[in-house]
Structure formats: C-alpha cells, structure tokens
Amino acid sequence: MTFSEIFTTAPVEERSALEKKVFQALDKLSIKYERVDHEAVSSMDECVEVNKVLDVEIRKNIFLCNAKKTSFFLLVLPANKSFDTKKFEQKLGLSHISFAPSEYMEKYLGTTPGSATVMGLINDTDDYIQLILDKEITESEYFGCNPGKNTSHIKIKTEDLLKKFLPYVKHRPKIIEL
C-alpha cells in the first residue's frame, strides 16, 4: 500500500461532502489532526499499515440497529476487540440487534459499508444514532478513524473527540466496557 505524506491541513483536492464537512468542523473547532491518504482499505487487518504510518490505532466502527430498524447504534471498539452481539445486548438491555442495512448508513451517517466512522455523526442532525464507545477507547491519548471515506485516515486527540467534536455534533456517547 502506498501512502501520501502526512498532512496537518484539509485536503485541497475534491473530496466527498462528508469529508469536506468533517475537515471544516475540525478546523472550526481548532482540533489538530494528522491525515494520510492511501488506497481503499476494506478490513481492520489492512488498517494495520495505516496505524504504523500515523502512529495510532484506527478504531473499529460498527453500525447496528434493532429488528424494527427504529433504533440505530454506532459502536466504536479497539481494532483487536471482537464484537459480541449477546454481550452488547446485555450491556444495553436490548435484544435482536443486528448490522444495519447500508441504506441507513448512507441516510444517517453519509457513508457506505467499509467507511463507517464516528465523524459521520456530523450528518445525524436529528439524533437518530446512539453512539456507544468501548471504555478502552476513552482511555487512549489518540483516536484514529477515517474522515468519511476509507481512502484517508486521521489522528486526533481522544480528548478533542470527546470534549469538542462530539458536543459540536450534539452526540453524547454512552461508554461501556465490552
């Protein structure tokens, strides 16, 4: 995989609408970031190379819903942690949780499968999505994710995510230990 140099500014070339919104928000909120562009990654295994370049762990984002597709969740986990549906349901007092269909991911997050990201919450202005963070993530100094498409990744301080970005997009995370 080849990588661009590491940038600390927004891209000047054409980007998706979500990516543009994300970089505008990061700049508006004075959130410092490092950014790298690369070929599309489609698995957490492929993100290992990105981790090395940015010196951060790219987090696993899983978009979920209930059986009736009336409640939606964005679960963010450490890359090496497996998703256990039963444990997740027990921790939240839910049942019949499954992966949400791609049309809902596009509708609420503005992303496609393989590009789910906490940054997509900038599009969830009606607060349909409950953000669930694994406690381990909140204890890390840095947070790595894509800015809306899996051909680019960013590194920010976890504190900036929790205290600046999430309040800006009006989402309060529920922090659980999985």
Secondary structure as the mmCIF struct_conf table of DSSP 4:
data_model
#
loop_
_struct_conf.conf_type_id
_struct_conf.id
_struct_conf.beg_label_comp_id
_struct_conf.beg_label_asym_id
_struct_conf.beg_label_seq_id
_struct_conf.end_label_comp_id
_struct_conf.end_label_asym_id
_struct_conf.end_label_seq_id
STRN STRN1 PHE A 3 PHE A 3
STRN STRN2 PHE A 7 PHE A 7
BEND BEND1 THR A 8 THR A 9
BEND BEND2 GLU A 13 GLU A 13
HELX_RH_AL_P HELX_RH_AL_P1 ALA A 17 LYS A 28
TURN_TY1_P TURN_TY1_P1 LEU A 29 SER A 30
STRN STRN3 GLU A 34 ASP A 37
STRN STRN4 HIS A 38 HIS A 38
BEND BEND3 GLU A 39 GLU A 39
BEND BEND4 SER A 43 SER A 43
HELX_RH_AL_P HELX_RH_AL_P2 MET A 44 LEU A 54
TURN_TY1_P TURN_TY1_P2 ASP A 55 ASP A 55
BEND BEND5 VAL A 56 VAL A 56
HELX_LH_PP_P HELX_LH_PP_P1 GLU A 57 GLU A 57
STRN STRN5 ILE A 58 ILE A 58
HELX_LH_PP_P HELX_LH_PP_P2 ARG A 59 ARG A 59
STRN STRN6 LYS A 60 CYS A 65
TURN_TY1_P TURN_TY1_P3 ALA A 67 LYS A 68
BEND BEND6 LYS A 69 LYS A 69
STRN STRN7 PHE A 72 LEU A 77
TURN_TY1_P TURN_TY1_P4 ALA A 79 ASN A 80
HELX_LH_PP_P HELX_LH_PP_P3 LYS A 81 PHE A 83
HELX_RH_AL_P HELX_RH_AL_P3 THR A 85 LEU A 92
TURN_TY1_P TURN_TY1_P5 GLY A 93 GLY A 93
BEND BEND7 HIS A 96 HIS A 96
STRN STRN8 SER A 98 PHE A 99
HELX_LH_PP_P HELX_LH_PP_P4 ALA A 100 PRO A 101
HELX_RH_AL_P HELX_RH_AL_P4 SER A 102 TYR A 108
TURN_TY1_P TURN_TY1_P6 LEU A 109 LEU A 109
BEND BEND8 GLY A 110 GLY A 110
TURN_TY1_P TURN_TY1_P7 PRO A 113 GLY A 114
HELX_RH_3T_P HELX_RH_3T_P1 VAL A 118 ASN A 123
TURN_TY1_P TURN_TY1_P8 THR A 125 ASP A 126
STRN STRN9 ILE A 129 ASP A 134
HELX_RH_AL_P HELX_RH_AL_P5 LYS A 135 THR A 138
TURN_TY1_P TURN_TY1_P9 GLU A 139 GLU A 139
BEND BEND9 SER A 140 GLU A 141
STRN STRN10 TYR A 142 CYS A 145
BEND BEND10 PRO A 147 LYS A 149
TURN_TY1_P TURN_TY1_P10 ASN A 150 THR A 151
STRN STRN11 SER A 152 LYS A 157
HELX_RH_AL_P HELX_RH_AL_P6 THR A 158 ASP A 160
HELX_RH_PI_P HELX_RH_PI_P1 LEU A 161 PHE A 165
HELX_RH_AL_P HELX_RH_AL_P7 LEU A 166 TYR A 168
TURN_TY1_P TURN_TY1_P11 VAL A 169 LYS A 170
HELX_LH_PP_P HELX_LH_PP_P5 ARG A 172 PRO A 173
STRN STRN12 LYS A 174 ILE A 176
#
